[in-house]
Amino acid sequence: MLINYAATVSADMMGALAVVAAKDAPLSGAALALDGVTGGQIARAVSAARFDGDAASVVEIFAPANSTATRVIVVGLGKADAADAAAFEKIGGAIAAKLITSGEKSVTVDLTGLEGVGLPLAEAAARLAHGATLRAYRFDKYHTTMKASQKATLEAITIVGADDSAHANLAAIAAGVALTRDLVSEPANIIYPESFVERAAAVAPPGLAIEVLGEAEMTRLGMGALLGVSLGSDREAKILVMRWNGGGDAVPVVLVGKGVTFDTGGISIKPAAGMEDMKWDMGGAGAVTGALHALAARNAKVNVIGVCGLVENMPDGKAQRPGDVVTSMSGQTIEVINTDAEGRLVLCDVIWWAQEQFKPEVVVDLATLTGAMVVSLGHEQAGIFANDDALAAQLIAAGAATGDRLWRMPLGAEYDKLIDSPIADMKNVGPREGGSITAAQFIARFIKPGVKWAHLDIAGMAWTAKDGPLCAKGATGYGVRLLEKFVADNFEG
């Protein structure tokens, strides 16, 4: 999506025109001026539609009188003094959703005369552009017989009445979200461990250092837990390391992502129905990758390292079996009760290696880890487990600010004992109840003393079955904006 900024509406503009109107208020600013030009057509249309200015509500007027615009979109602002960054993102999303397949190639959004909103006008304009960019994302590359009426046509947005001073950072974040959505949307024959690494490296911003560990290095390091997951696949496992050093000598924040590029369940095979969705079981790795790319693209003044454990979980004659015992890099042994509880086996070795290698004070991991989390929280927010209250609060605040919401879940000794094994140090699953909690307790056993750690179980959030304000049906890019905000607010100099 091409975003432009202009001082005035072009006298010979062609295409759509959008104006905003506050809740329970007469038309004002650009909307009022347009109403005068069209002989009251705007006011009559909003009255007929029973439009009262609710945030992101839309009224559409075709070929208005005395205007060169092909159509006018009146978008609700809500109460002006409560219109914050999230409100303007939703306004941008509403405009994009309305026009993306409309046949329009461009829309001009006139913010002239907008007053009394809860943030500076340049920030409001940038947030509107951000929301429009996020909502306009489409993954249509494999559609070859799509009807013309179904194809995206909207290519450009021009925002009038504000400057572009707040735009660049949000554009970098939107690009990171788009990268994550691309990675999560691709089928498993296209994105697998090696090609995931290649894709991340190919679009890496200048200064984002890429390092890759293969199975030979992992074997020397003793990563028996991660490698056990990969045994049944012809695709070699990889660990992707992305380093952004923008913060001088500061200790880096470490972000870890689960990257199971396809999860059959292994020998504990999943039911066939819906298994195709398991291409997005690398949503945590996708989010970490998108976040690192966003931070690098906006030249963040912080040190961050992203580490992604990338494997396929497949069943064949070499695959690990239920009852096998593997030895993790930490030296702790694990009885593999269920090969479909593979994500924690990947994470435990990657997290241990990252702590050994980088000596971080803070580690945050993201994983589409458990179906139990979807049962608990549905598709509205992800679960967060943490060994530090302040860290949990920081992440929850970042989630609230970006819309990538988090709900804190418990940890405790009474849950931890549920994964004790009679023949090894632990087993990889506990009982059916509390499944997301015992999964987090498993990972907690690999956190070194003194390290602040949070685990984000995003199983219900990486993919959506319905359109939302900032995302069409499909990959959401959940986690990118959350991580970027968390790092910016708490670690960036």
Residue pairs with C-beta under 8 A, 6 or more apart in sequence:
1 96
1 132
1 133
1 136
1 154
1 155
1 156
1 157
2 155
2 156
2 157
3 129
3 132
3 133
3 156
3 157
3 158
3 159
3 164
3 167
3 171
4 156
4 157
4 158
4 159
5 125
5 158
5 159
5 160
5 162
5 163
5 164
5 167
6 108
6 158
6 159
6 160
7 160
7 161
8 112
8 160
9 17
9 108
9 110
9 112
9 160
10 108
11 68
12 68
13 68
13 69
13 108
14 68
14 69
14 70
14 106
15 69
15 70
15 104
15 105
15 106
15 107
15 108
16 69
16 70
16 71
16 72
16 73
16 99
16 102
16 104
16 106
16 107
16 108
17 34
17 67
17 69
17 71
17 72
17 73
17 107
17 108
17 110
18 72
18 73
18 74
18 75
18 95
18 107
18 108
18 109
18 110
19 29
19 30
19 31
19 34
19 42
19 72
19 73
19 74
19 75
19 109
19 110
20 29
20 30
20 31
20 74
20 75
20 76
20 77
20 91
20 111
20 114
21 27
21 28
21 31
21 46
21 51
21 53
21 74
21 75
21 76
21 77
22 28
22 53
22 76
22 77
22 78
22 79
22 80
22 83
22 116
23 52
23 53
23 54
23 55
23 76
23 77
23 78
23 79
23 80
24 52
24 53
24 79
25 53
25 80
26 32
27 35
27 42
27 43
27 46
28 113
28 115
29 111
29 112
29 113
29 114
29 115
30 110
30 111
30 112
30 113
30 114
30 160
30 161
31 42
31 74
32 113
33 112
33 113
34 42
34 64
34 67
34 72
34 110
35 41
35 42
35 43
37 66
37 67
38 64
38 65
38 66
38 67
39 65
39 66
41 61
41 64
41 65
42 61
42 64
42 72
42 74
45 51
45 59
45 61
45 74
46 59
46 74
49 59
51 57
51 59
51 74
51 76
52 76
53 76
53 77
53 78
54 76
54 78
55 76
55 77
55 78
55 83
55 87
55 90
55 91
56 75
56 76
56 78
56 87
56 90
56 91
56 93
56 94
56 469
57 75
57 76
57 94
58 73
58 74
58 75
58 76
58 94
58 95
58 98
59 73
59 74
60 71
60 72
60 73
60 74
60 98
61 71
61 72
61 74
62 70
62 71
63 70
63 71
64 71
64 72
69 108
70 104
71 102
71 104
73 95
73 98
73 99
73 107
75 91
75 94
75 95
76 91
77 83
77 87
77 91
77 117
78 87
80 115
80 116
80 117
80 118
81 116
81 117
81 118
82 118
83 117
83 118
83 119
83 124
84 118
84 119
85 119
85 123
85 124
85 127
85 401
86 127
86 403
87 118
88 117
88 119
88 124
88 125
88 127
88 128
88 131
89 127
89 128
89 130
89 131
89 134
89 403
89 469
89 470
90 131
90 469
90 470
91 128
91 131
92 109
92 127
92 128
92 129
92 130
92 131
92 132
92 133
92 134
92 135
92 157
93 131
93 132
93 134
93 135
93 469
93 470
94 135
94 469
95 107
95 109
95 128
95 132
95 157
96 131
96 132
96 133
96 135
96 136
96 154
96 157
97 135
97 467
97 472
99 107
99 153
99 154
100 135
100 136
100 138
100 152
100 153
100 154
101 149
101 150
101 151
101 152
101 153
101 154
102 153
102 154
103 153
104 153
104 154
105 153
105 154
105 155
105 156
106 154
106 155
106 156
106 157
106 158
107 154
107 156
107 157
107 158
108 157
108 158
108 159
108 160
109 128
109 157
109 158
109 159
109 160
110 160
110 161
111 121
111 124
111 125
111 128
111 159
111 160
111 161
111 162
112 160
112 161
113 161
114 121
114 124
114 161
117 124
119 127
120 166
121 161
121 162
122 162
122 163
122 164
122 165
122 166
123 166
124 162
125 159
125 161
125 162
125 163
125 164
125 166
125 167
126 164
126 166
126 167
126 170
127 166
127 170
128 159
129 157
129 159
129 167
129 170
129 171
130 170
130 171
130 173
130 174
131 469
131 470
132 157
133 171
133 174
134 174
134 177
134 470
134 471
134 477
135 469
135 470
135 471
135 472
136 152
136 154
137 177
137 178
137 181
137 471
137 472
137 477
138 152
138 472
139 181
139 182
139 185
139 474
139 475
140 146
140 151
140 152
168 298
169 298
172 294
172 297
172 298
173 294
173 298
173 480
173 481
173 484
175 293
175 294
175 297
176 290
176 291
176 292
176 293
176 294
176 295
176 297
176 477
176 480
176 484
177 290
177 294
177 477
177 480
177 481
178 290
178 477
179 200
179 203
179 286
179 289
179 290
179 293
180 283
180 286
180 287
180 289
180 290
180 475
180 477
180 479
180 480
181 286
181 474
181 475
181 476
181 477
182 199
182 475
183 191
183 196
183 199
183 200
183 282
183 285
183 286
183 289
183 290
184 279
184 280
184 282
184 283
184 286
184 462
184 463
184 475
184 477
185 280
185 474
185 475
186 279
187 279
188 261
188 262
188 278
188 279
188 312
191 199
191 261
191 279
191 282
192 235
192 261
192 262
192 310
192 312
193 235
193 236
193 237
193 238
193 259
193 261
193 310
193 311
193 312
194 235
194 236
194 238
196 238
196 240
196 259
196 261
196 282
196 285
196 289
196 308
196 310
197 210
197 212
197 238
197 240
197 310
200 210
200 240
200 242
200 289
200 293
201 210
203 293
204 210
204 242
204 293
204 296
205 293
205 296
205 297
206 296
207 244
207 245
207 246
207 296
207 299
208 242
208 243
208 244
208 292
208 293
208 296
209 242
209 243
209 244
209 245
210 240
210 241
210 242
211 240
211 241
211 242
211 243
212 238
212 239
212 240
212 241
213 221
213 238
213 239
213 241
214 236
214 237
214 238
215 227
215 230
215 236
215 237
217 239
218 226
218 227
218 237
218 239
218 349
219 227
221 329
221 349
221 353
222 327
222 328
222 329
222 331
223 328
223 329
223 349
223 353
224 326
224 327
224 328
224 329
224 349
225 326
225 327
225 328
225 329
225 334
225 345
225 346
225 348
225 349
226 237
226 239
226 309
226 311
226 345
226 346
226 348
226 349
226 350
227 237
228 320
228 324
228 326
228 336
228 345
229 237
229 260
229 266
229 311
229 313
229 320
229 339
229 342
229 345
229 346
230 236
230 237
230 311
230 312
230 313
231 318
231 319
231 320
232 266
232 267
232 312
232 313
232 314
232 315
232 316
232 318
232 319
232 320
233 311
233 312
233 313
233 314
233 316
234 314
235 261
235 311
235 312
237 309
237 310
237 311
237 312
238 310
239 307
239 308
239 309
239 310
239 350
239 353
240 259
240 285
240 289
240 306
240 307
240 308
240 310
241 305
241 306
241 307
242 288
242 289
242 292
242 293
242 305
242 306
242 307
242 308
243 252
243 304
243 305
244 292
244 295
244 296
244 300
244 302
244 303
244 304
244 305
244 306
245 252
245 303
246 295
246 296
246 299
246 300
246 301
246 302
246 303
247 300
247 301
247 302
247 303
247 491
247 492
247 493
248 303
248 493
250 302
250 303
250 491
250 493
251 303
251 359
251 360
251 361
252 303
252 304
252 305
252 358
252 360
253 302
253 303
253 304
253 305
253 360
253 362
253 364
253 487
253 491
254 304
254 305
254 306
254 307
254 354
254 355
254 358
254 360
254 362
254 363
254 364
255 288
255 291
255 292
255 304
255 305
255 306
255 307
255 363
255 364
255 365
255 366
255 483
256 284
256 288
256 306
256 307
256 308
256 309
256 347
256 350
256 351
256 354
256 363
256 364
256 365
256 366
257 282
257 284
257 285
257 286
257 287
257 288
257 289
257 306
257 307
257 308
257 309
257 365
257 366
257 367
258 281
258 282
258 283
258 284
258 285
258 308
258 309
258 343
258 346
258 347
258 365
258 366
258 367
258 368
258 369
259 282
259 284
259 285
259 286
259 308
259 309
259 310
259 311
259 346
260 278
260 281
260 282
260 311
260 312
260 313
260 342
260 343
260 346
260 368
261 279
261 281
261 282
261 310
261 311
261 312
262 278
262 279
262 281
262 312
262 313
262 314
263 270
263 278
263 281
263 312
263 313
263 340
263 342
263 343
264 270
264 275
264 278
264 313
264 314
264 315
265 313
265 315
265 339
265 340
266 313
266 314
266 315
266 319
266 320
266 339
266 340
266 342
267 315
267 319
267 320
267 321
267 322
267 339
268 322
268 338
268 339
268 340
269 315
269 340
270 278
270 340
277 463
280 286
280 368
280 462
280 463
280 475
281 343
281 368
282 308
282 310
282 368
283 366
283 368
283 458
283 461
283 462
283 463
283 475
283 478
283 479
284 308
284 365
284 366
284 367
284 368
284 369
284 456
284 458
284 462
284 479
285 308
285 309
285 310
286 462
286 475
286 477
286 479
287 366
287 458
287 462
287 477
287 478
287 479
287 480
287 482
287 483
288 306
288 307
288 308
288 366
288 479
288 483
289 306
289 308
290 477
290 479
290 480
291 304
291 306
291 479
291 480
291 483
291 484
291 487
292 304
292 306
294 480
294 484
295 302
295 304
295 484
295 487
300 487
300 488
300 492
301 492
301 493
302 487
302 488
302 491
302 492
302 493
304 487
304 491
305 354
305 358
305 360
307 350
307 353
307 354
308 350
309 346
309 347
309 349
309 350
311 342
311 346
313 339
313 340
313 342
315 339
319 339
320 326
320 336
320 339
321 336
321 339
322 336
322 337
322 338
322 339
323 335
323 336
323 337
324 335
324 336
325 333
325 334
325 335
325 336
325 423
325 424
326 333
326 334
326 336
326 345
327 333
327 334
328 334
328 345
328 348
328 349
328 352
328 446
329 348
329 349
329 352
329 353
329 356
330 348
330 349
330 352
330 446
332 425
332 426
332 445
332 446
333 424
333 425
333 426
334 345
334 348
334 421
334 424
334 425
334 426
334 427
334 428
335 421
335 423
335 424
335 426
335 427
335 428
336 345
336 427
336 428
337 427
337 428
337 429
338 428
338 429
341 428
341 429
341 439
343 367
343 368
343 369
343 439
344 367
344 369
344 428
344 439
344 442
344 443
345 428
347 365
347 367
347 443
347 446
348 442
348 443
348 445
348 446
351 363
351 365
351 443
351 446
351 447
352 446
354 360
354 363
355 363
355 447
355 448
355 451
360 451
361 450
361 451
361 452
362 391
362 451
362 452
362 453
362 491
363 447
363 451
363 452
363 453
363 454
364 391
364 395
364 453
364 454
364 455
364 456
364 483
364 486
365 443
365 453
365 454
365 455
365 456
366 456
366 458
366 479
366 483
367 455
367 456
367 457
367 458
367 459
368 457
368 458
368 459
368 462
369 436
369 439
369 455
369 457
369 458
369 459
370 435
370 436
370 439
370 457
370 459
371 435
371 459
372 434
372 435
372 436
372 439
373 382
373 383
373 436
373 457
373 459
373 460
374 459
374 460
376 383
376 409
376 436
377 383
377 407
377 460
378 460
379 460
379 461
379 464
379 465
380 405
380 460
381 399
381 405
381 406
381 407
381 461
382 399
382 404
382 405
382 406
382 407
382 456
382 457
382 458
382 459
382 460
382 461
382 478
382 479
383 406
383 407
383 408
383 409
383 436
383 456
383 457
384 392
384 395
384 396
384 406
384 407
384 408
384 409
384 454
384 455
384 456
384 457
385 408
385 409
385 410
385 411
385 437
385 440
385 444
385 454
385 455
385 457
386 392
386 395
386 408
386 411
386 452
386 453
386 454
386 455
387 411
387 444
387 447
387 452
387 453
387 454
388 452
388 453
388 454
390 452
391 452
391 453
391 454
392 408
392 454
394 486
394 489
394 490
395 406
395 454
395 456
395 482
395 486
396 406
396 408
397 489
398 404
398 482
398 483
398 485
398 486
398 489
399 405
399 406
399 482
401 485
402 481
402 482
402 484
402 485
403 470
403 481
404 461
404 478
404 479
404 481
404 482
406 456
406 482
409 436
409 437
409 440
409 457
410 437
411 437
411 440
411 441
411 444
415 430
415 434
415 437
415 438
415 441
416 441
416 444
416 445
418 430
418 431
418 434
418 438
418 441
419 426
419 427
419 428
419 429
419 430
419 438
419 441
419 442
420 426
420 427
421 427
425 445
426 442
426 445
428 442
429 435
429 438
429 439
430 438
430 441
431 438
436 457
439 457
440 455
440 457
443 455
444 453
444 455
447 453
456 479
458 478
458 479
461 476
461 478
461 479
462 475
462 476
462 478
462 479
463 474
463 475
463 476
464 471
464 473
464 474
464 476
465 473
466 473
467 473
468 476
471 477
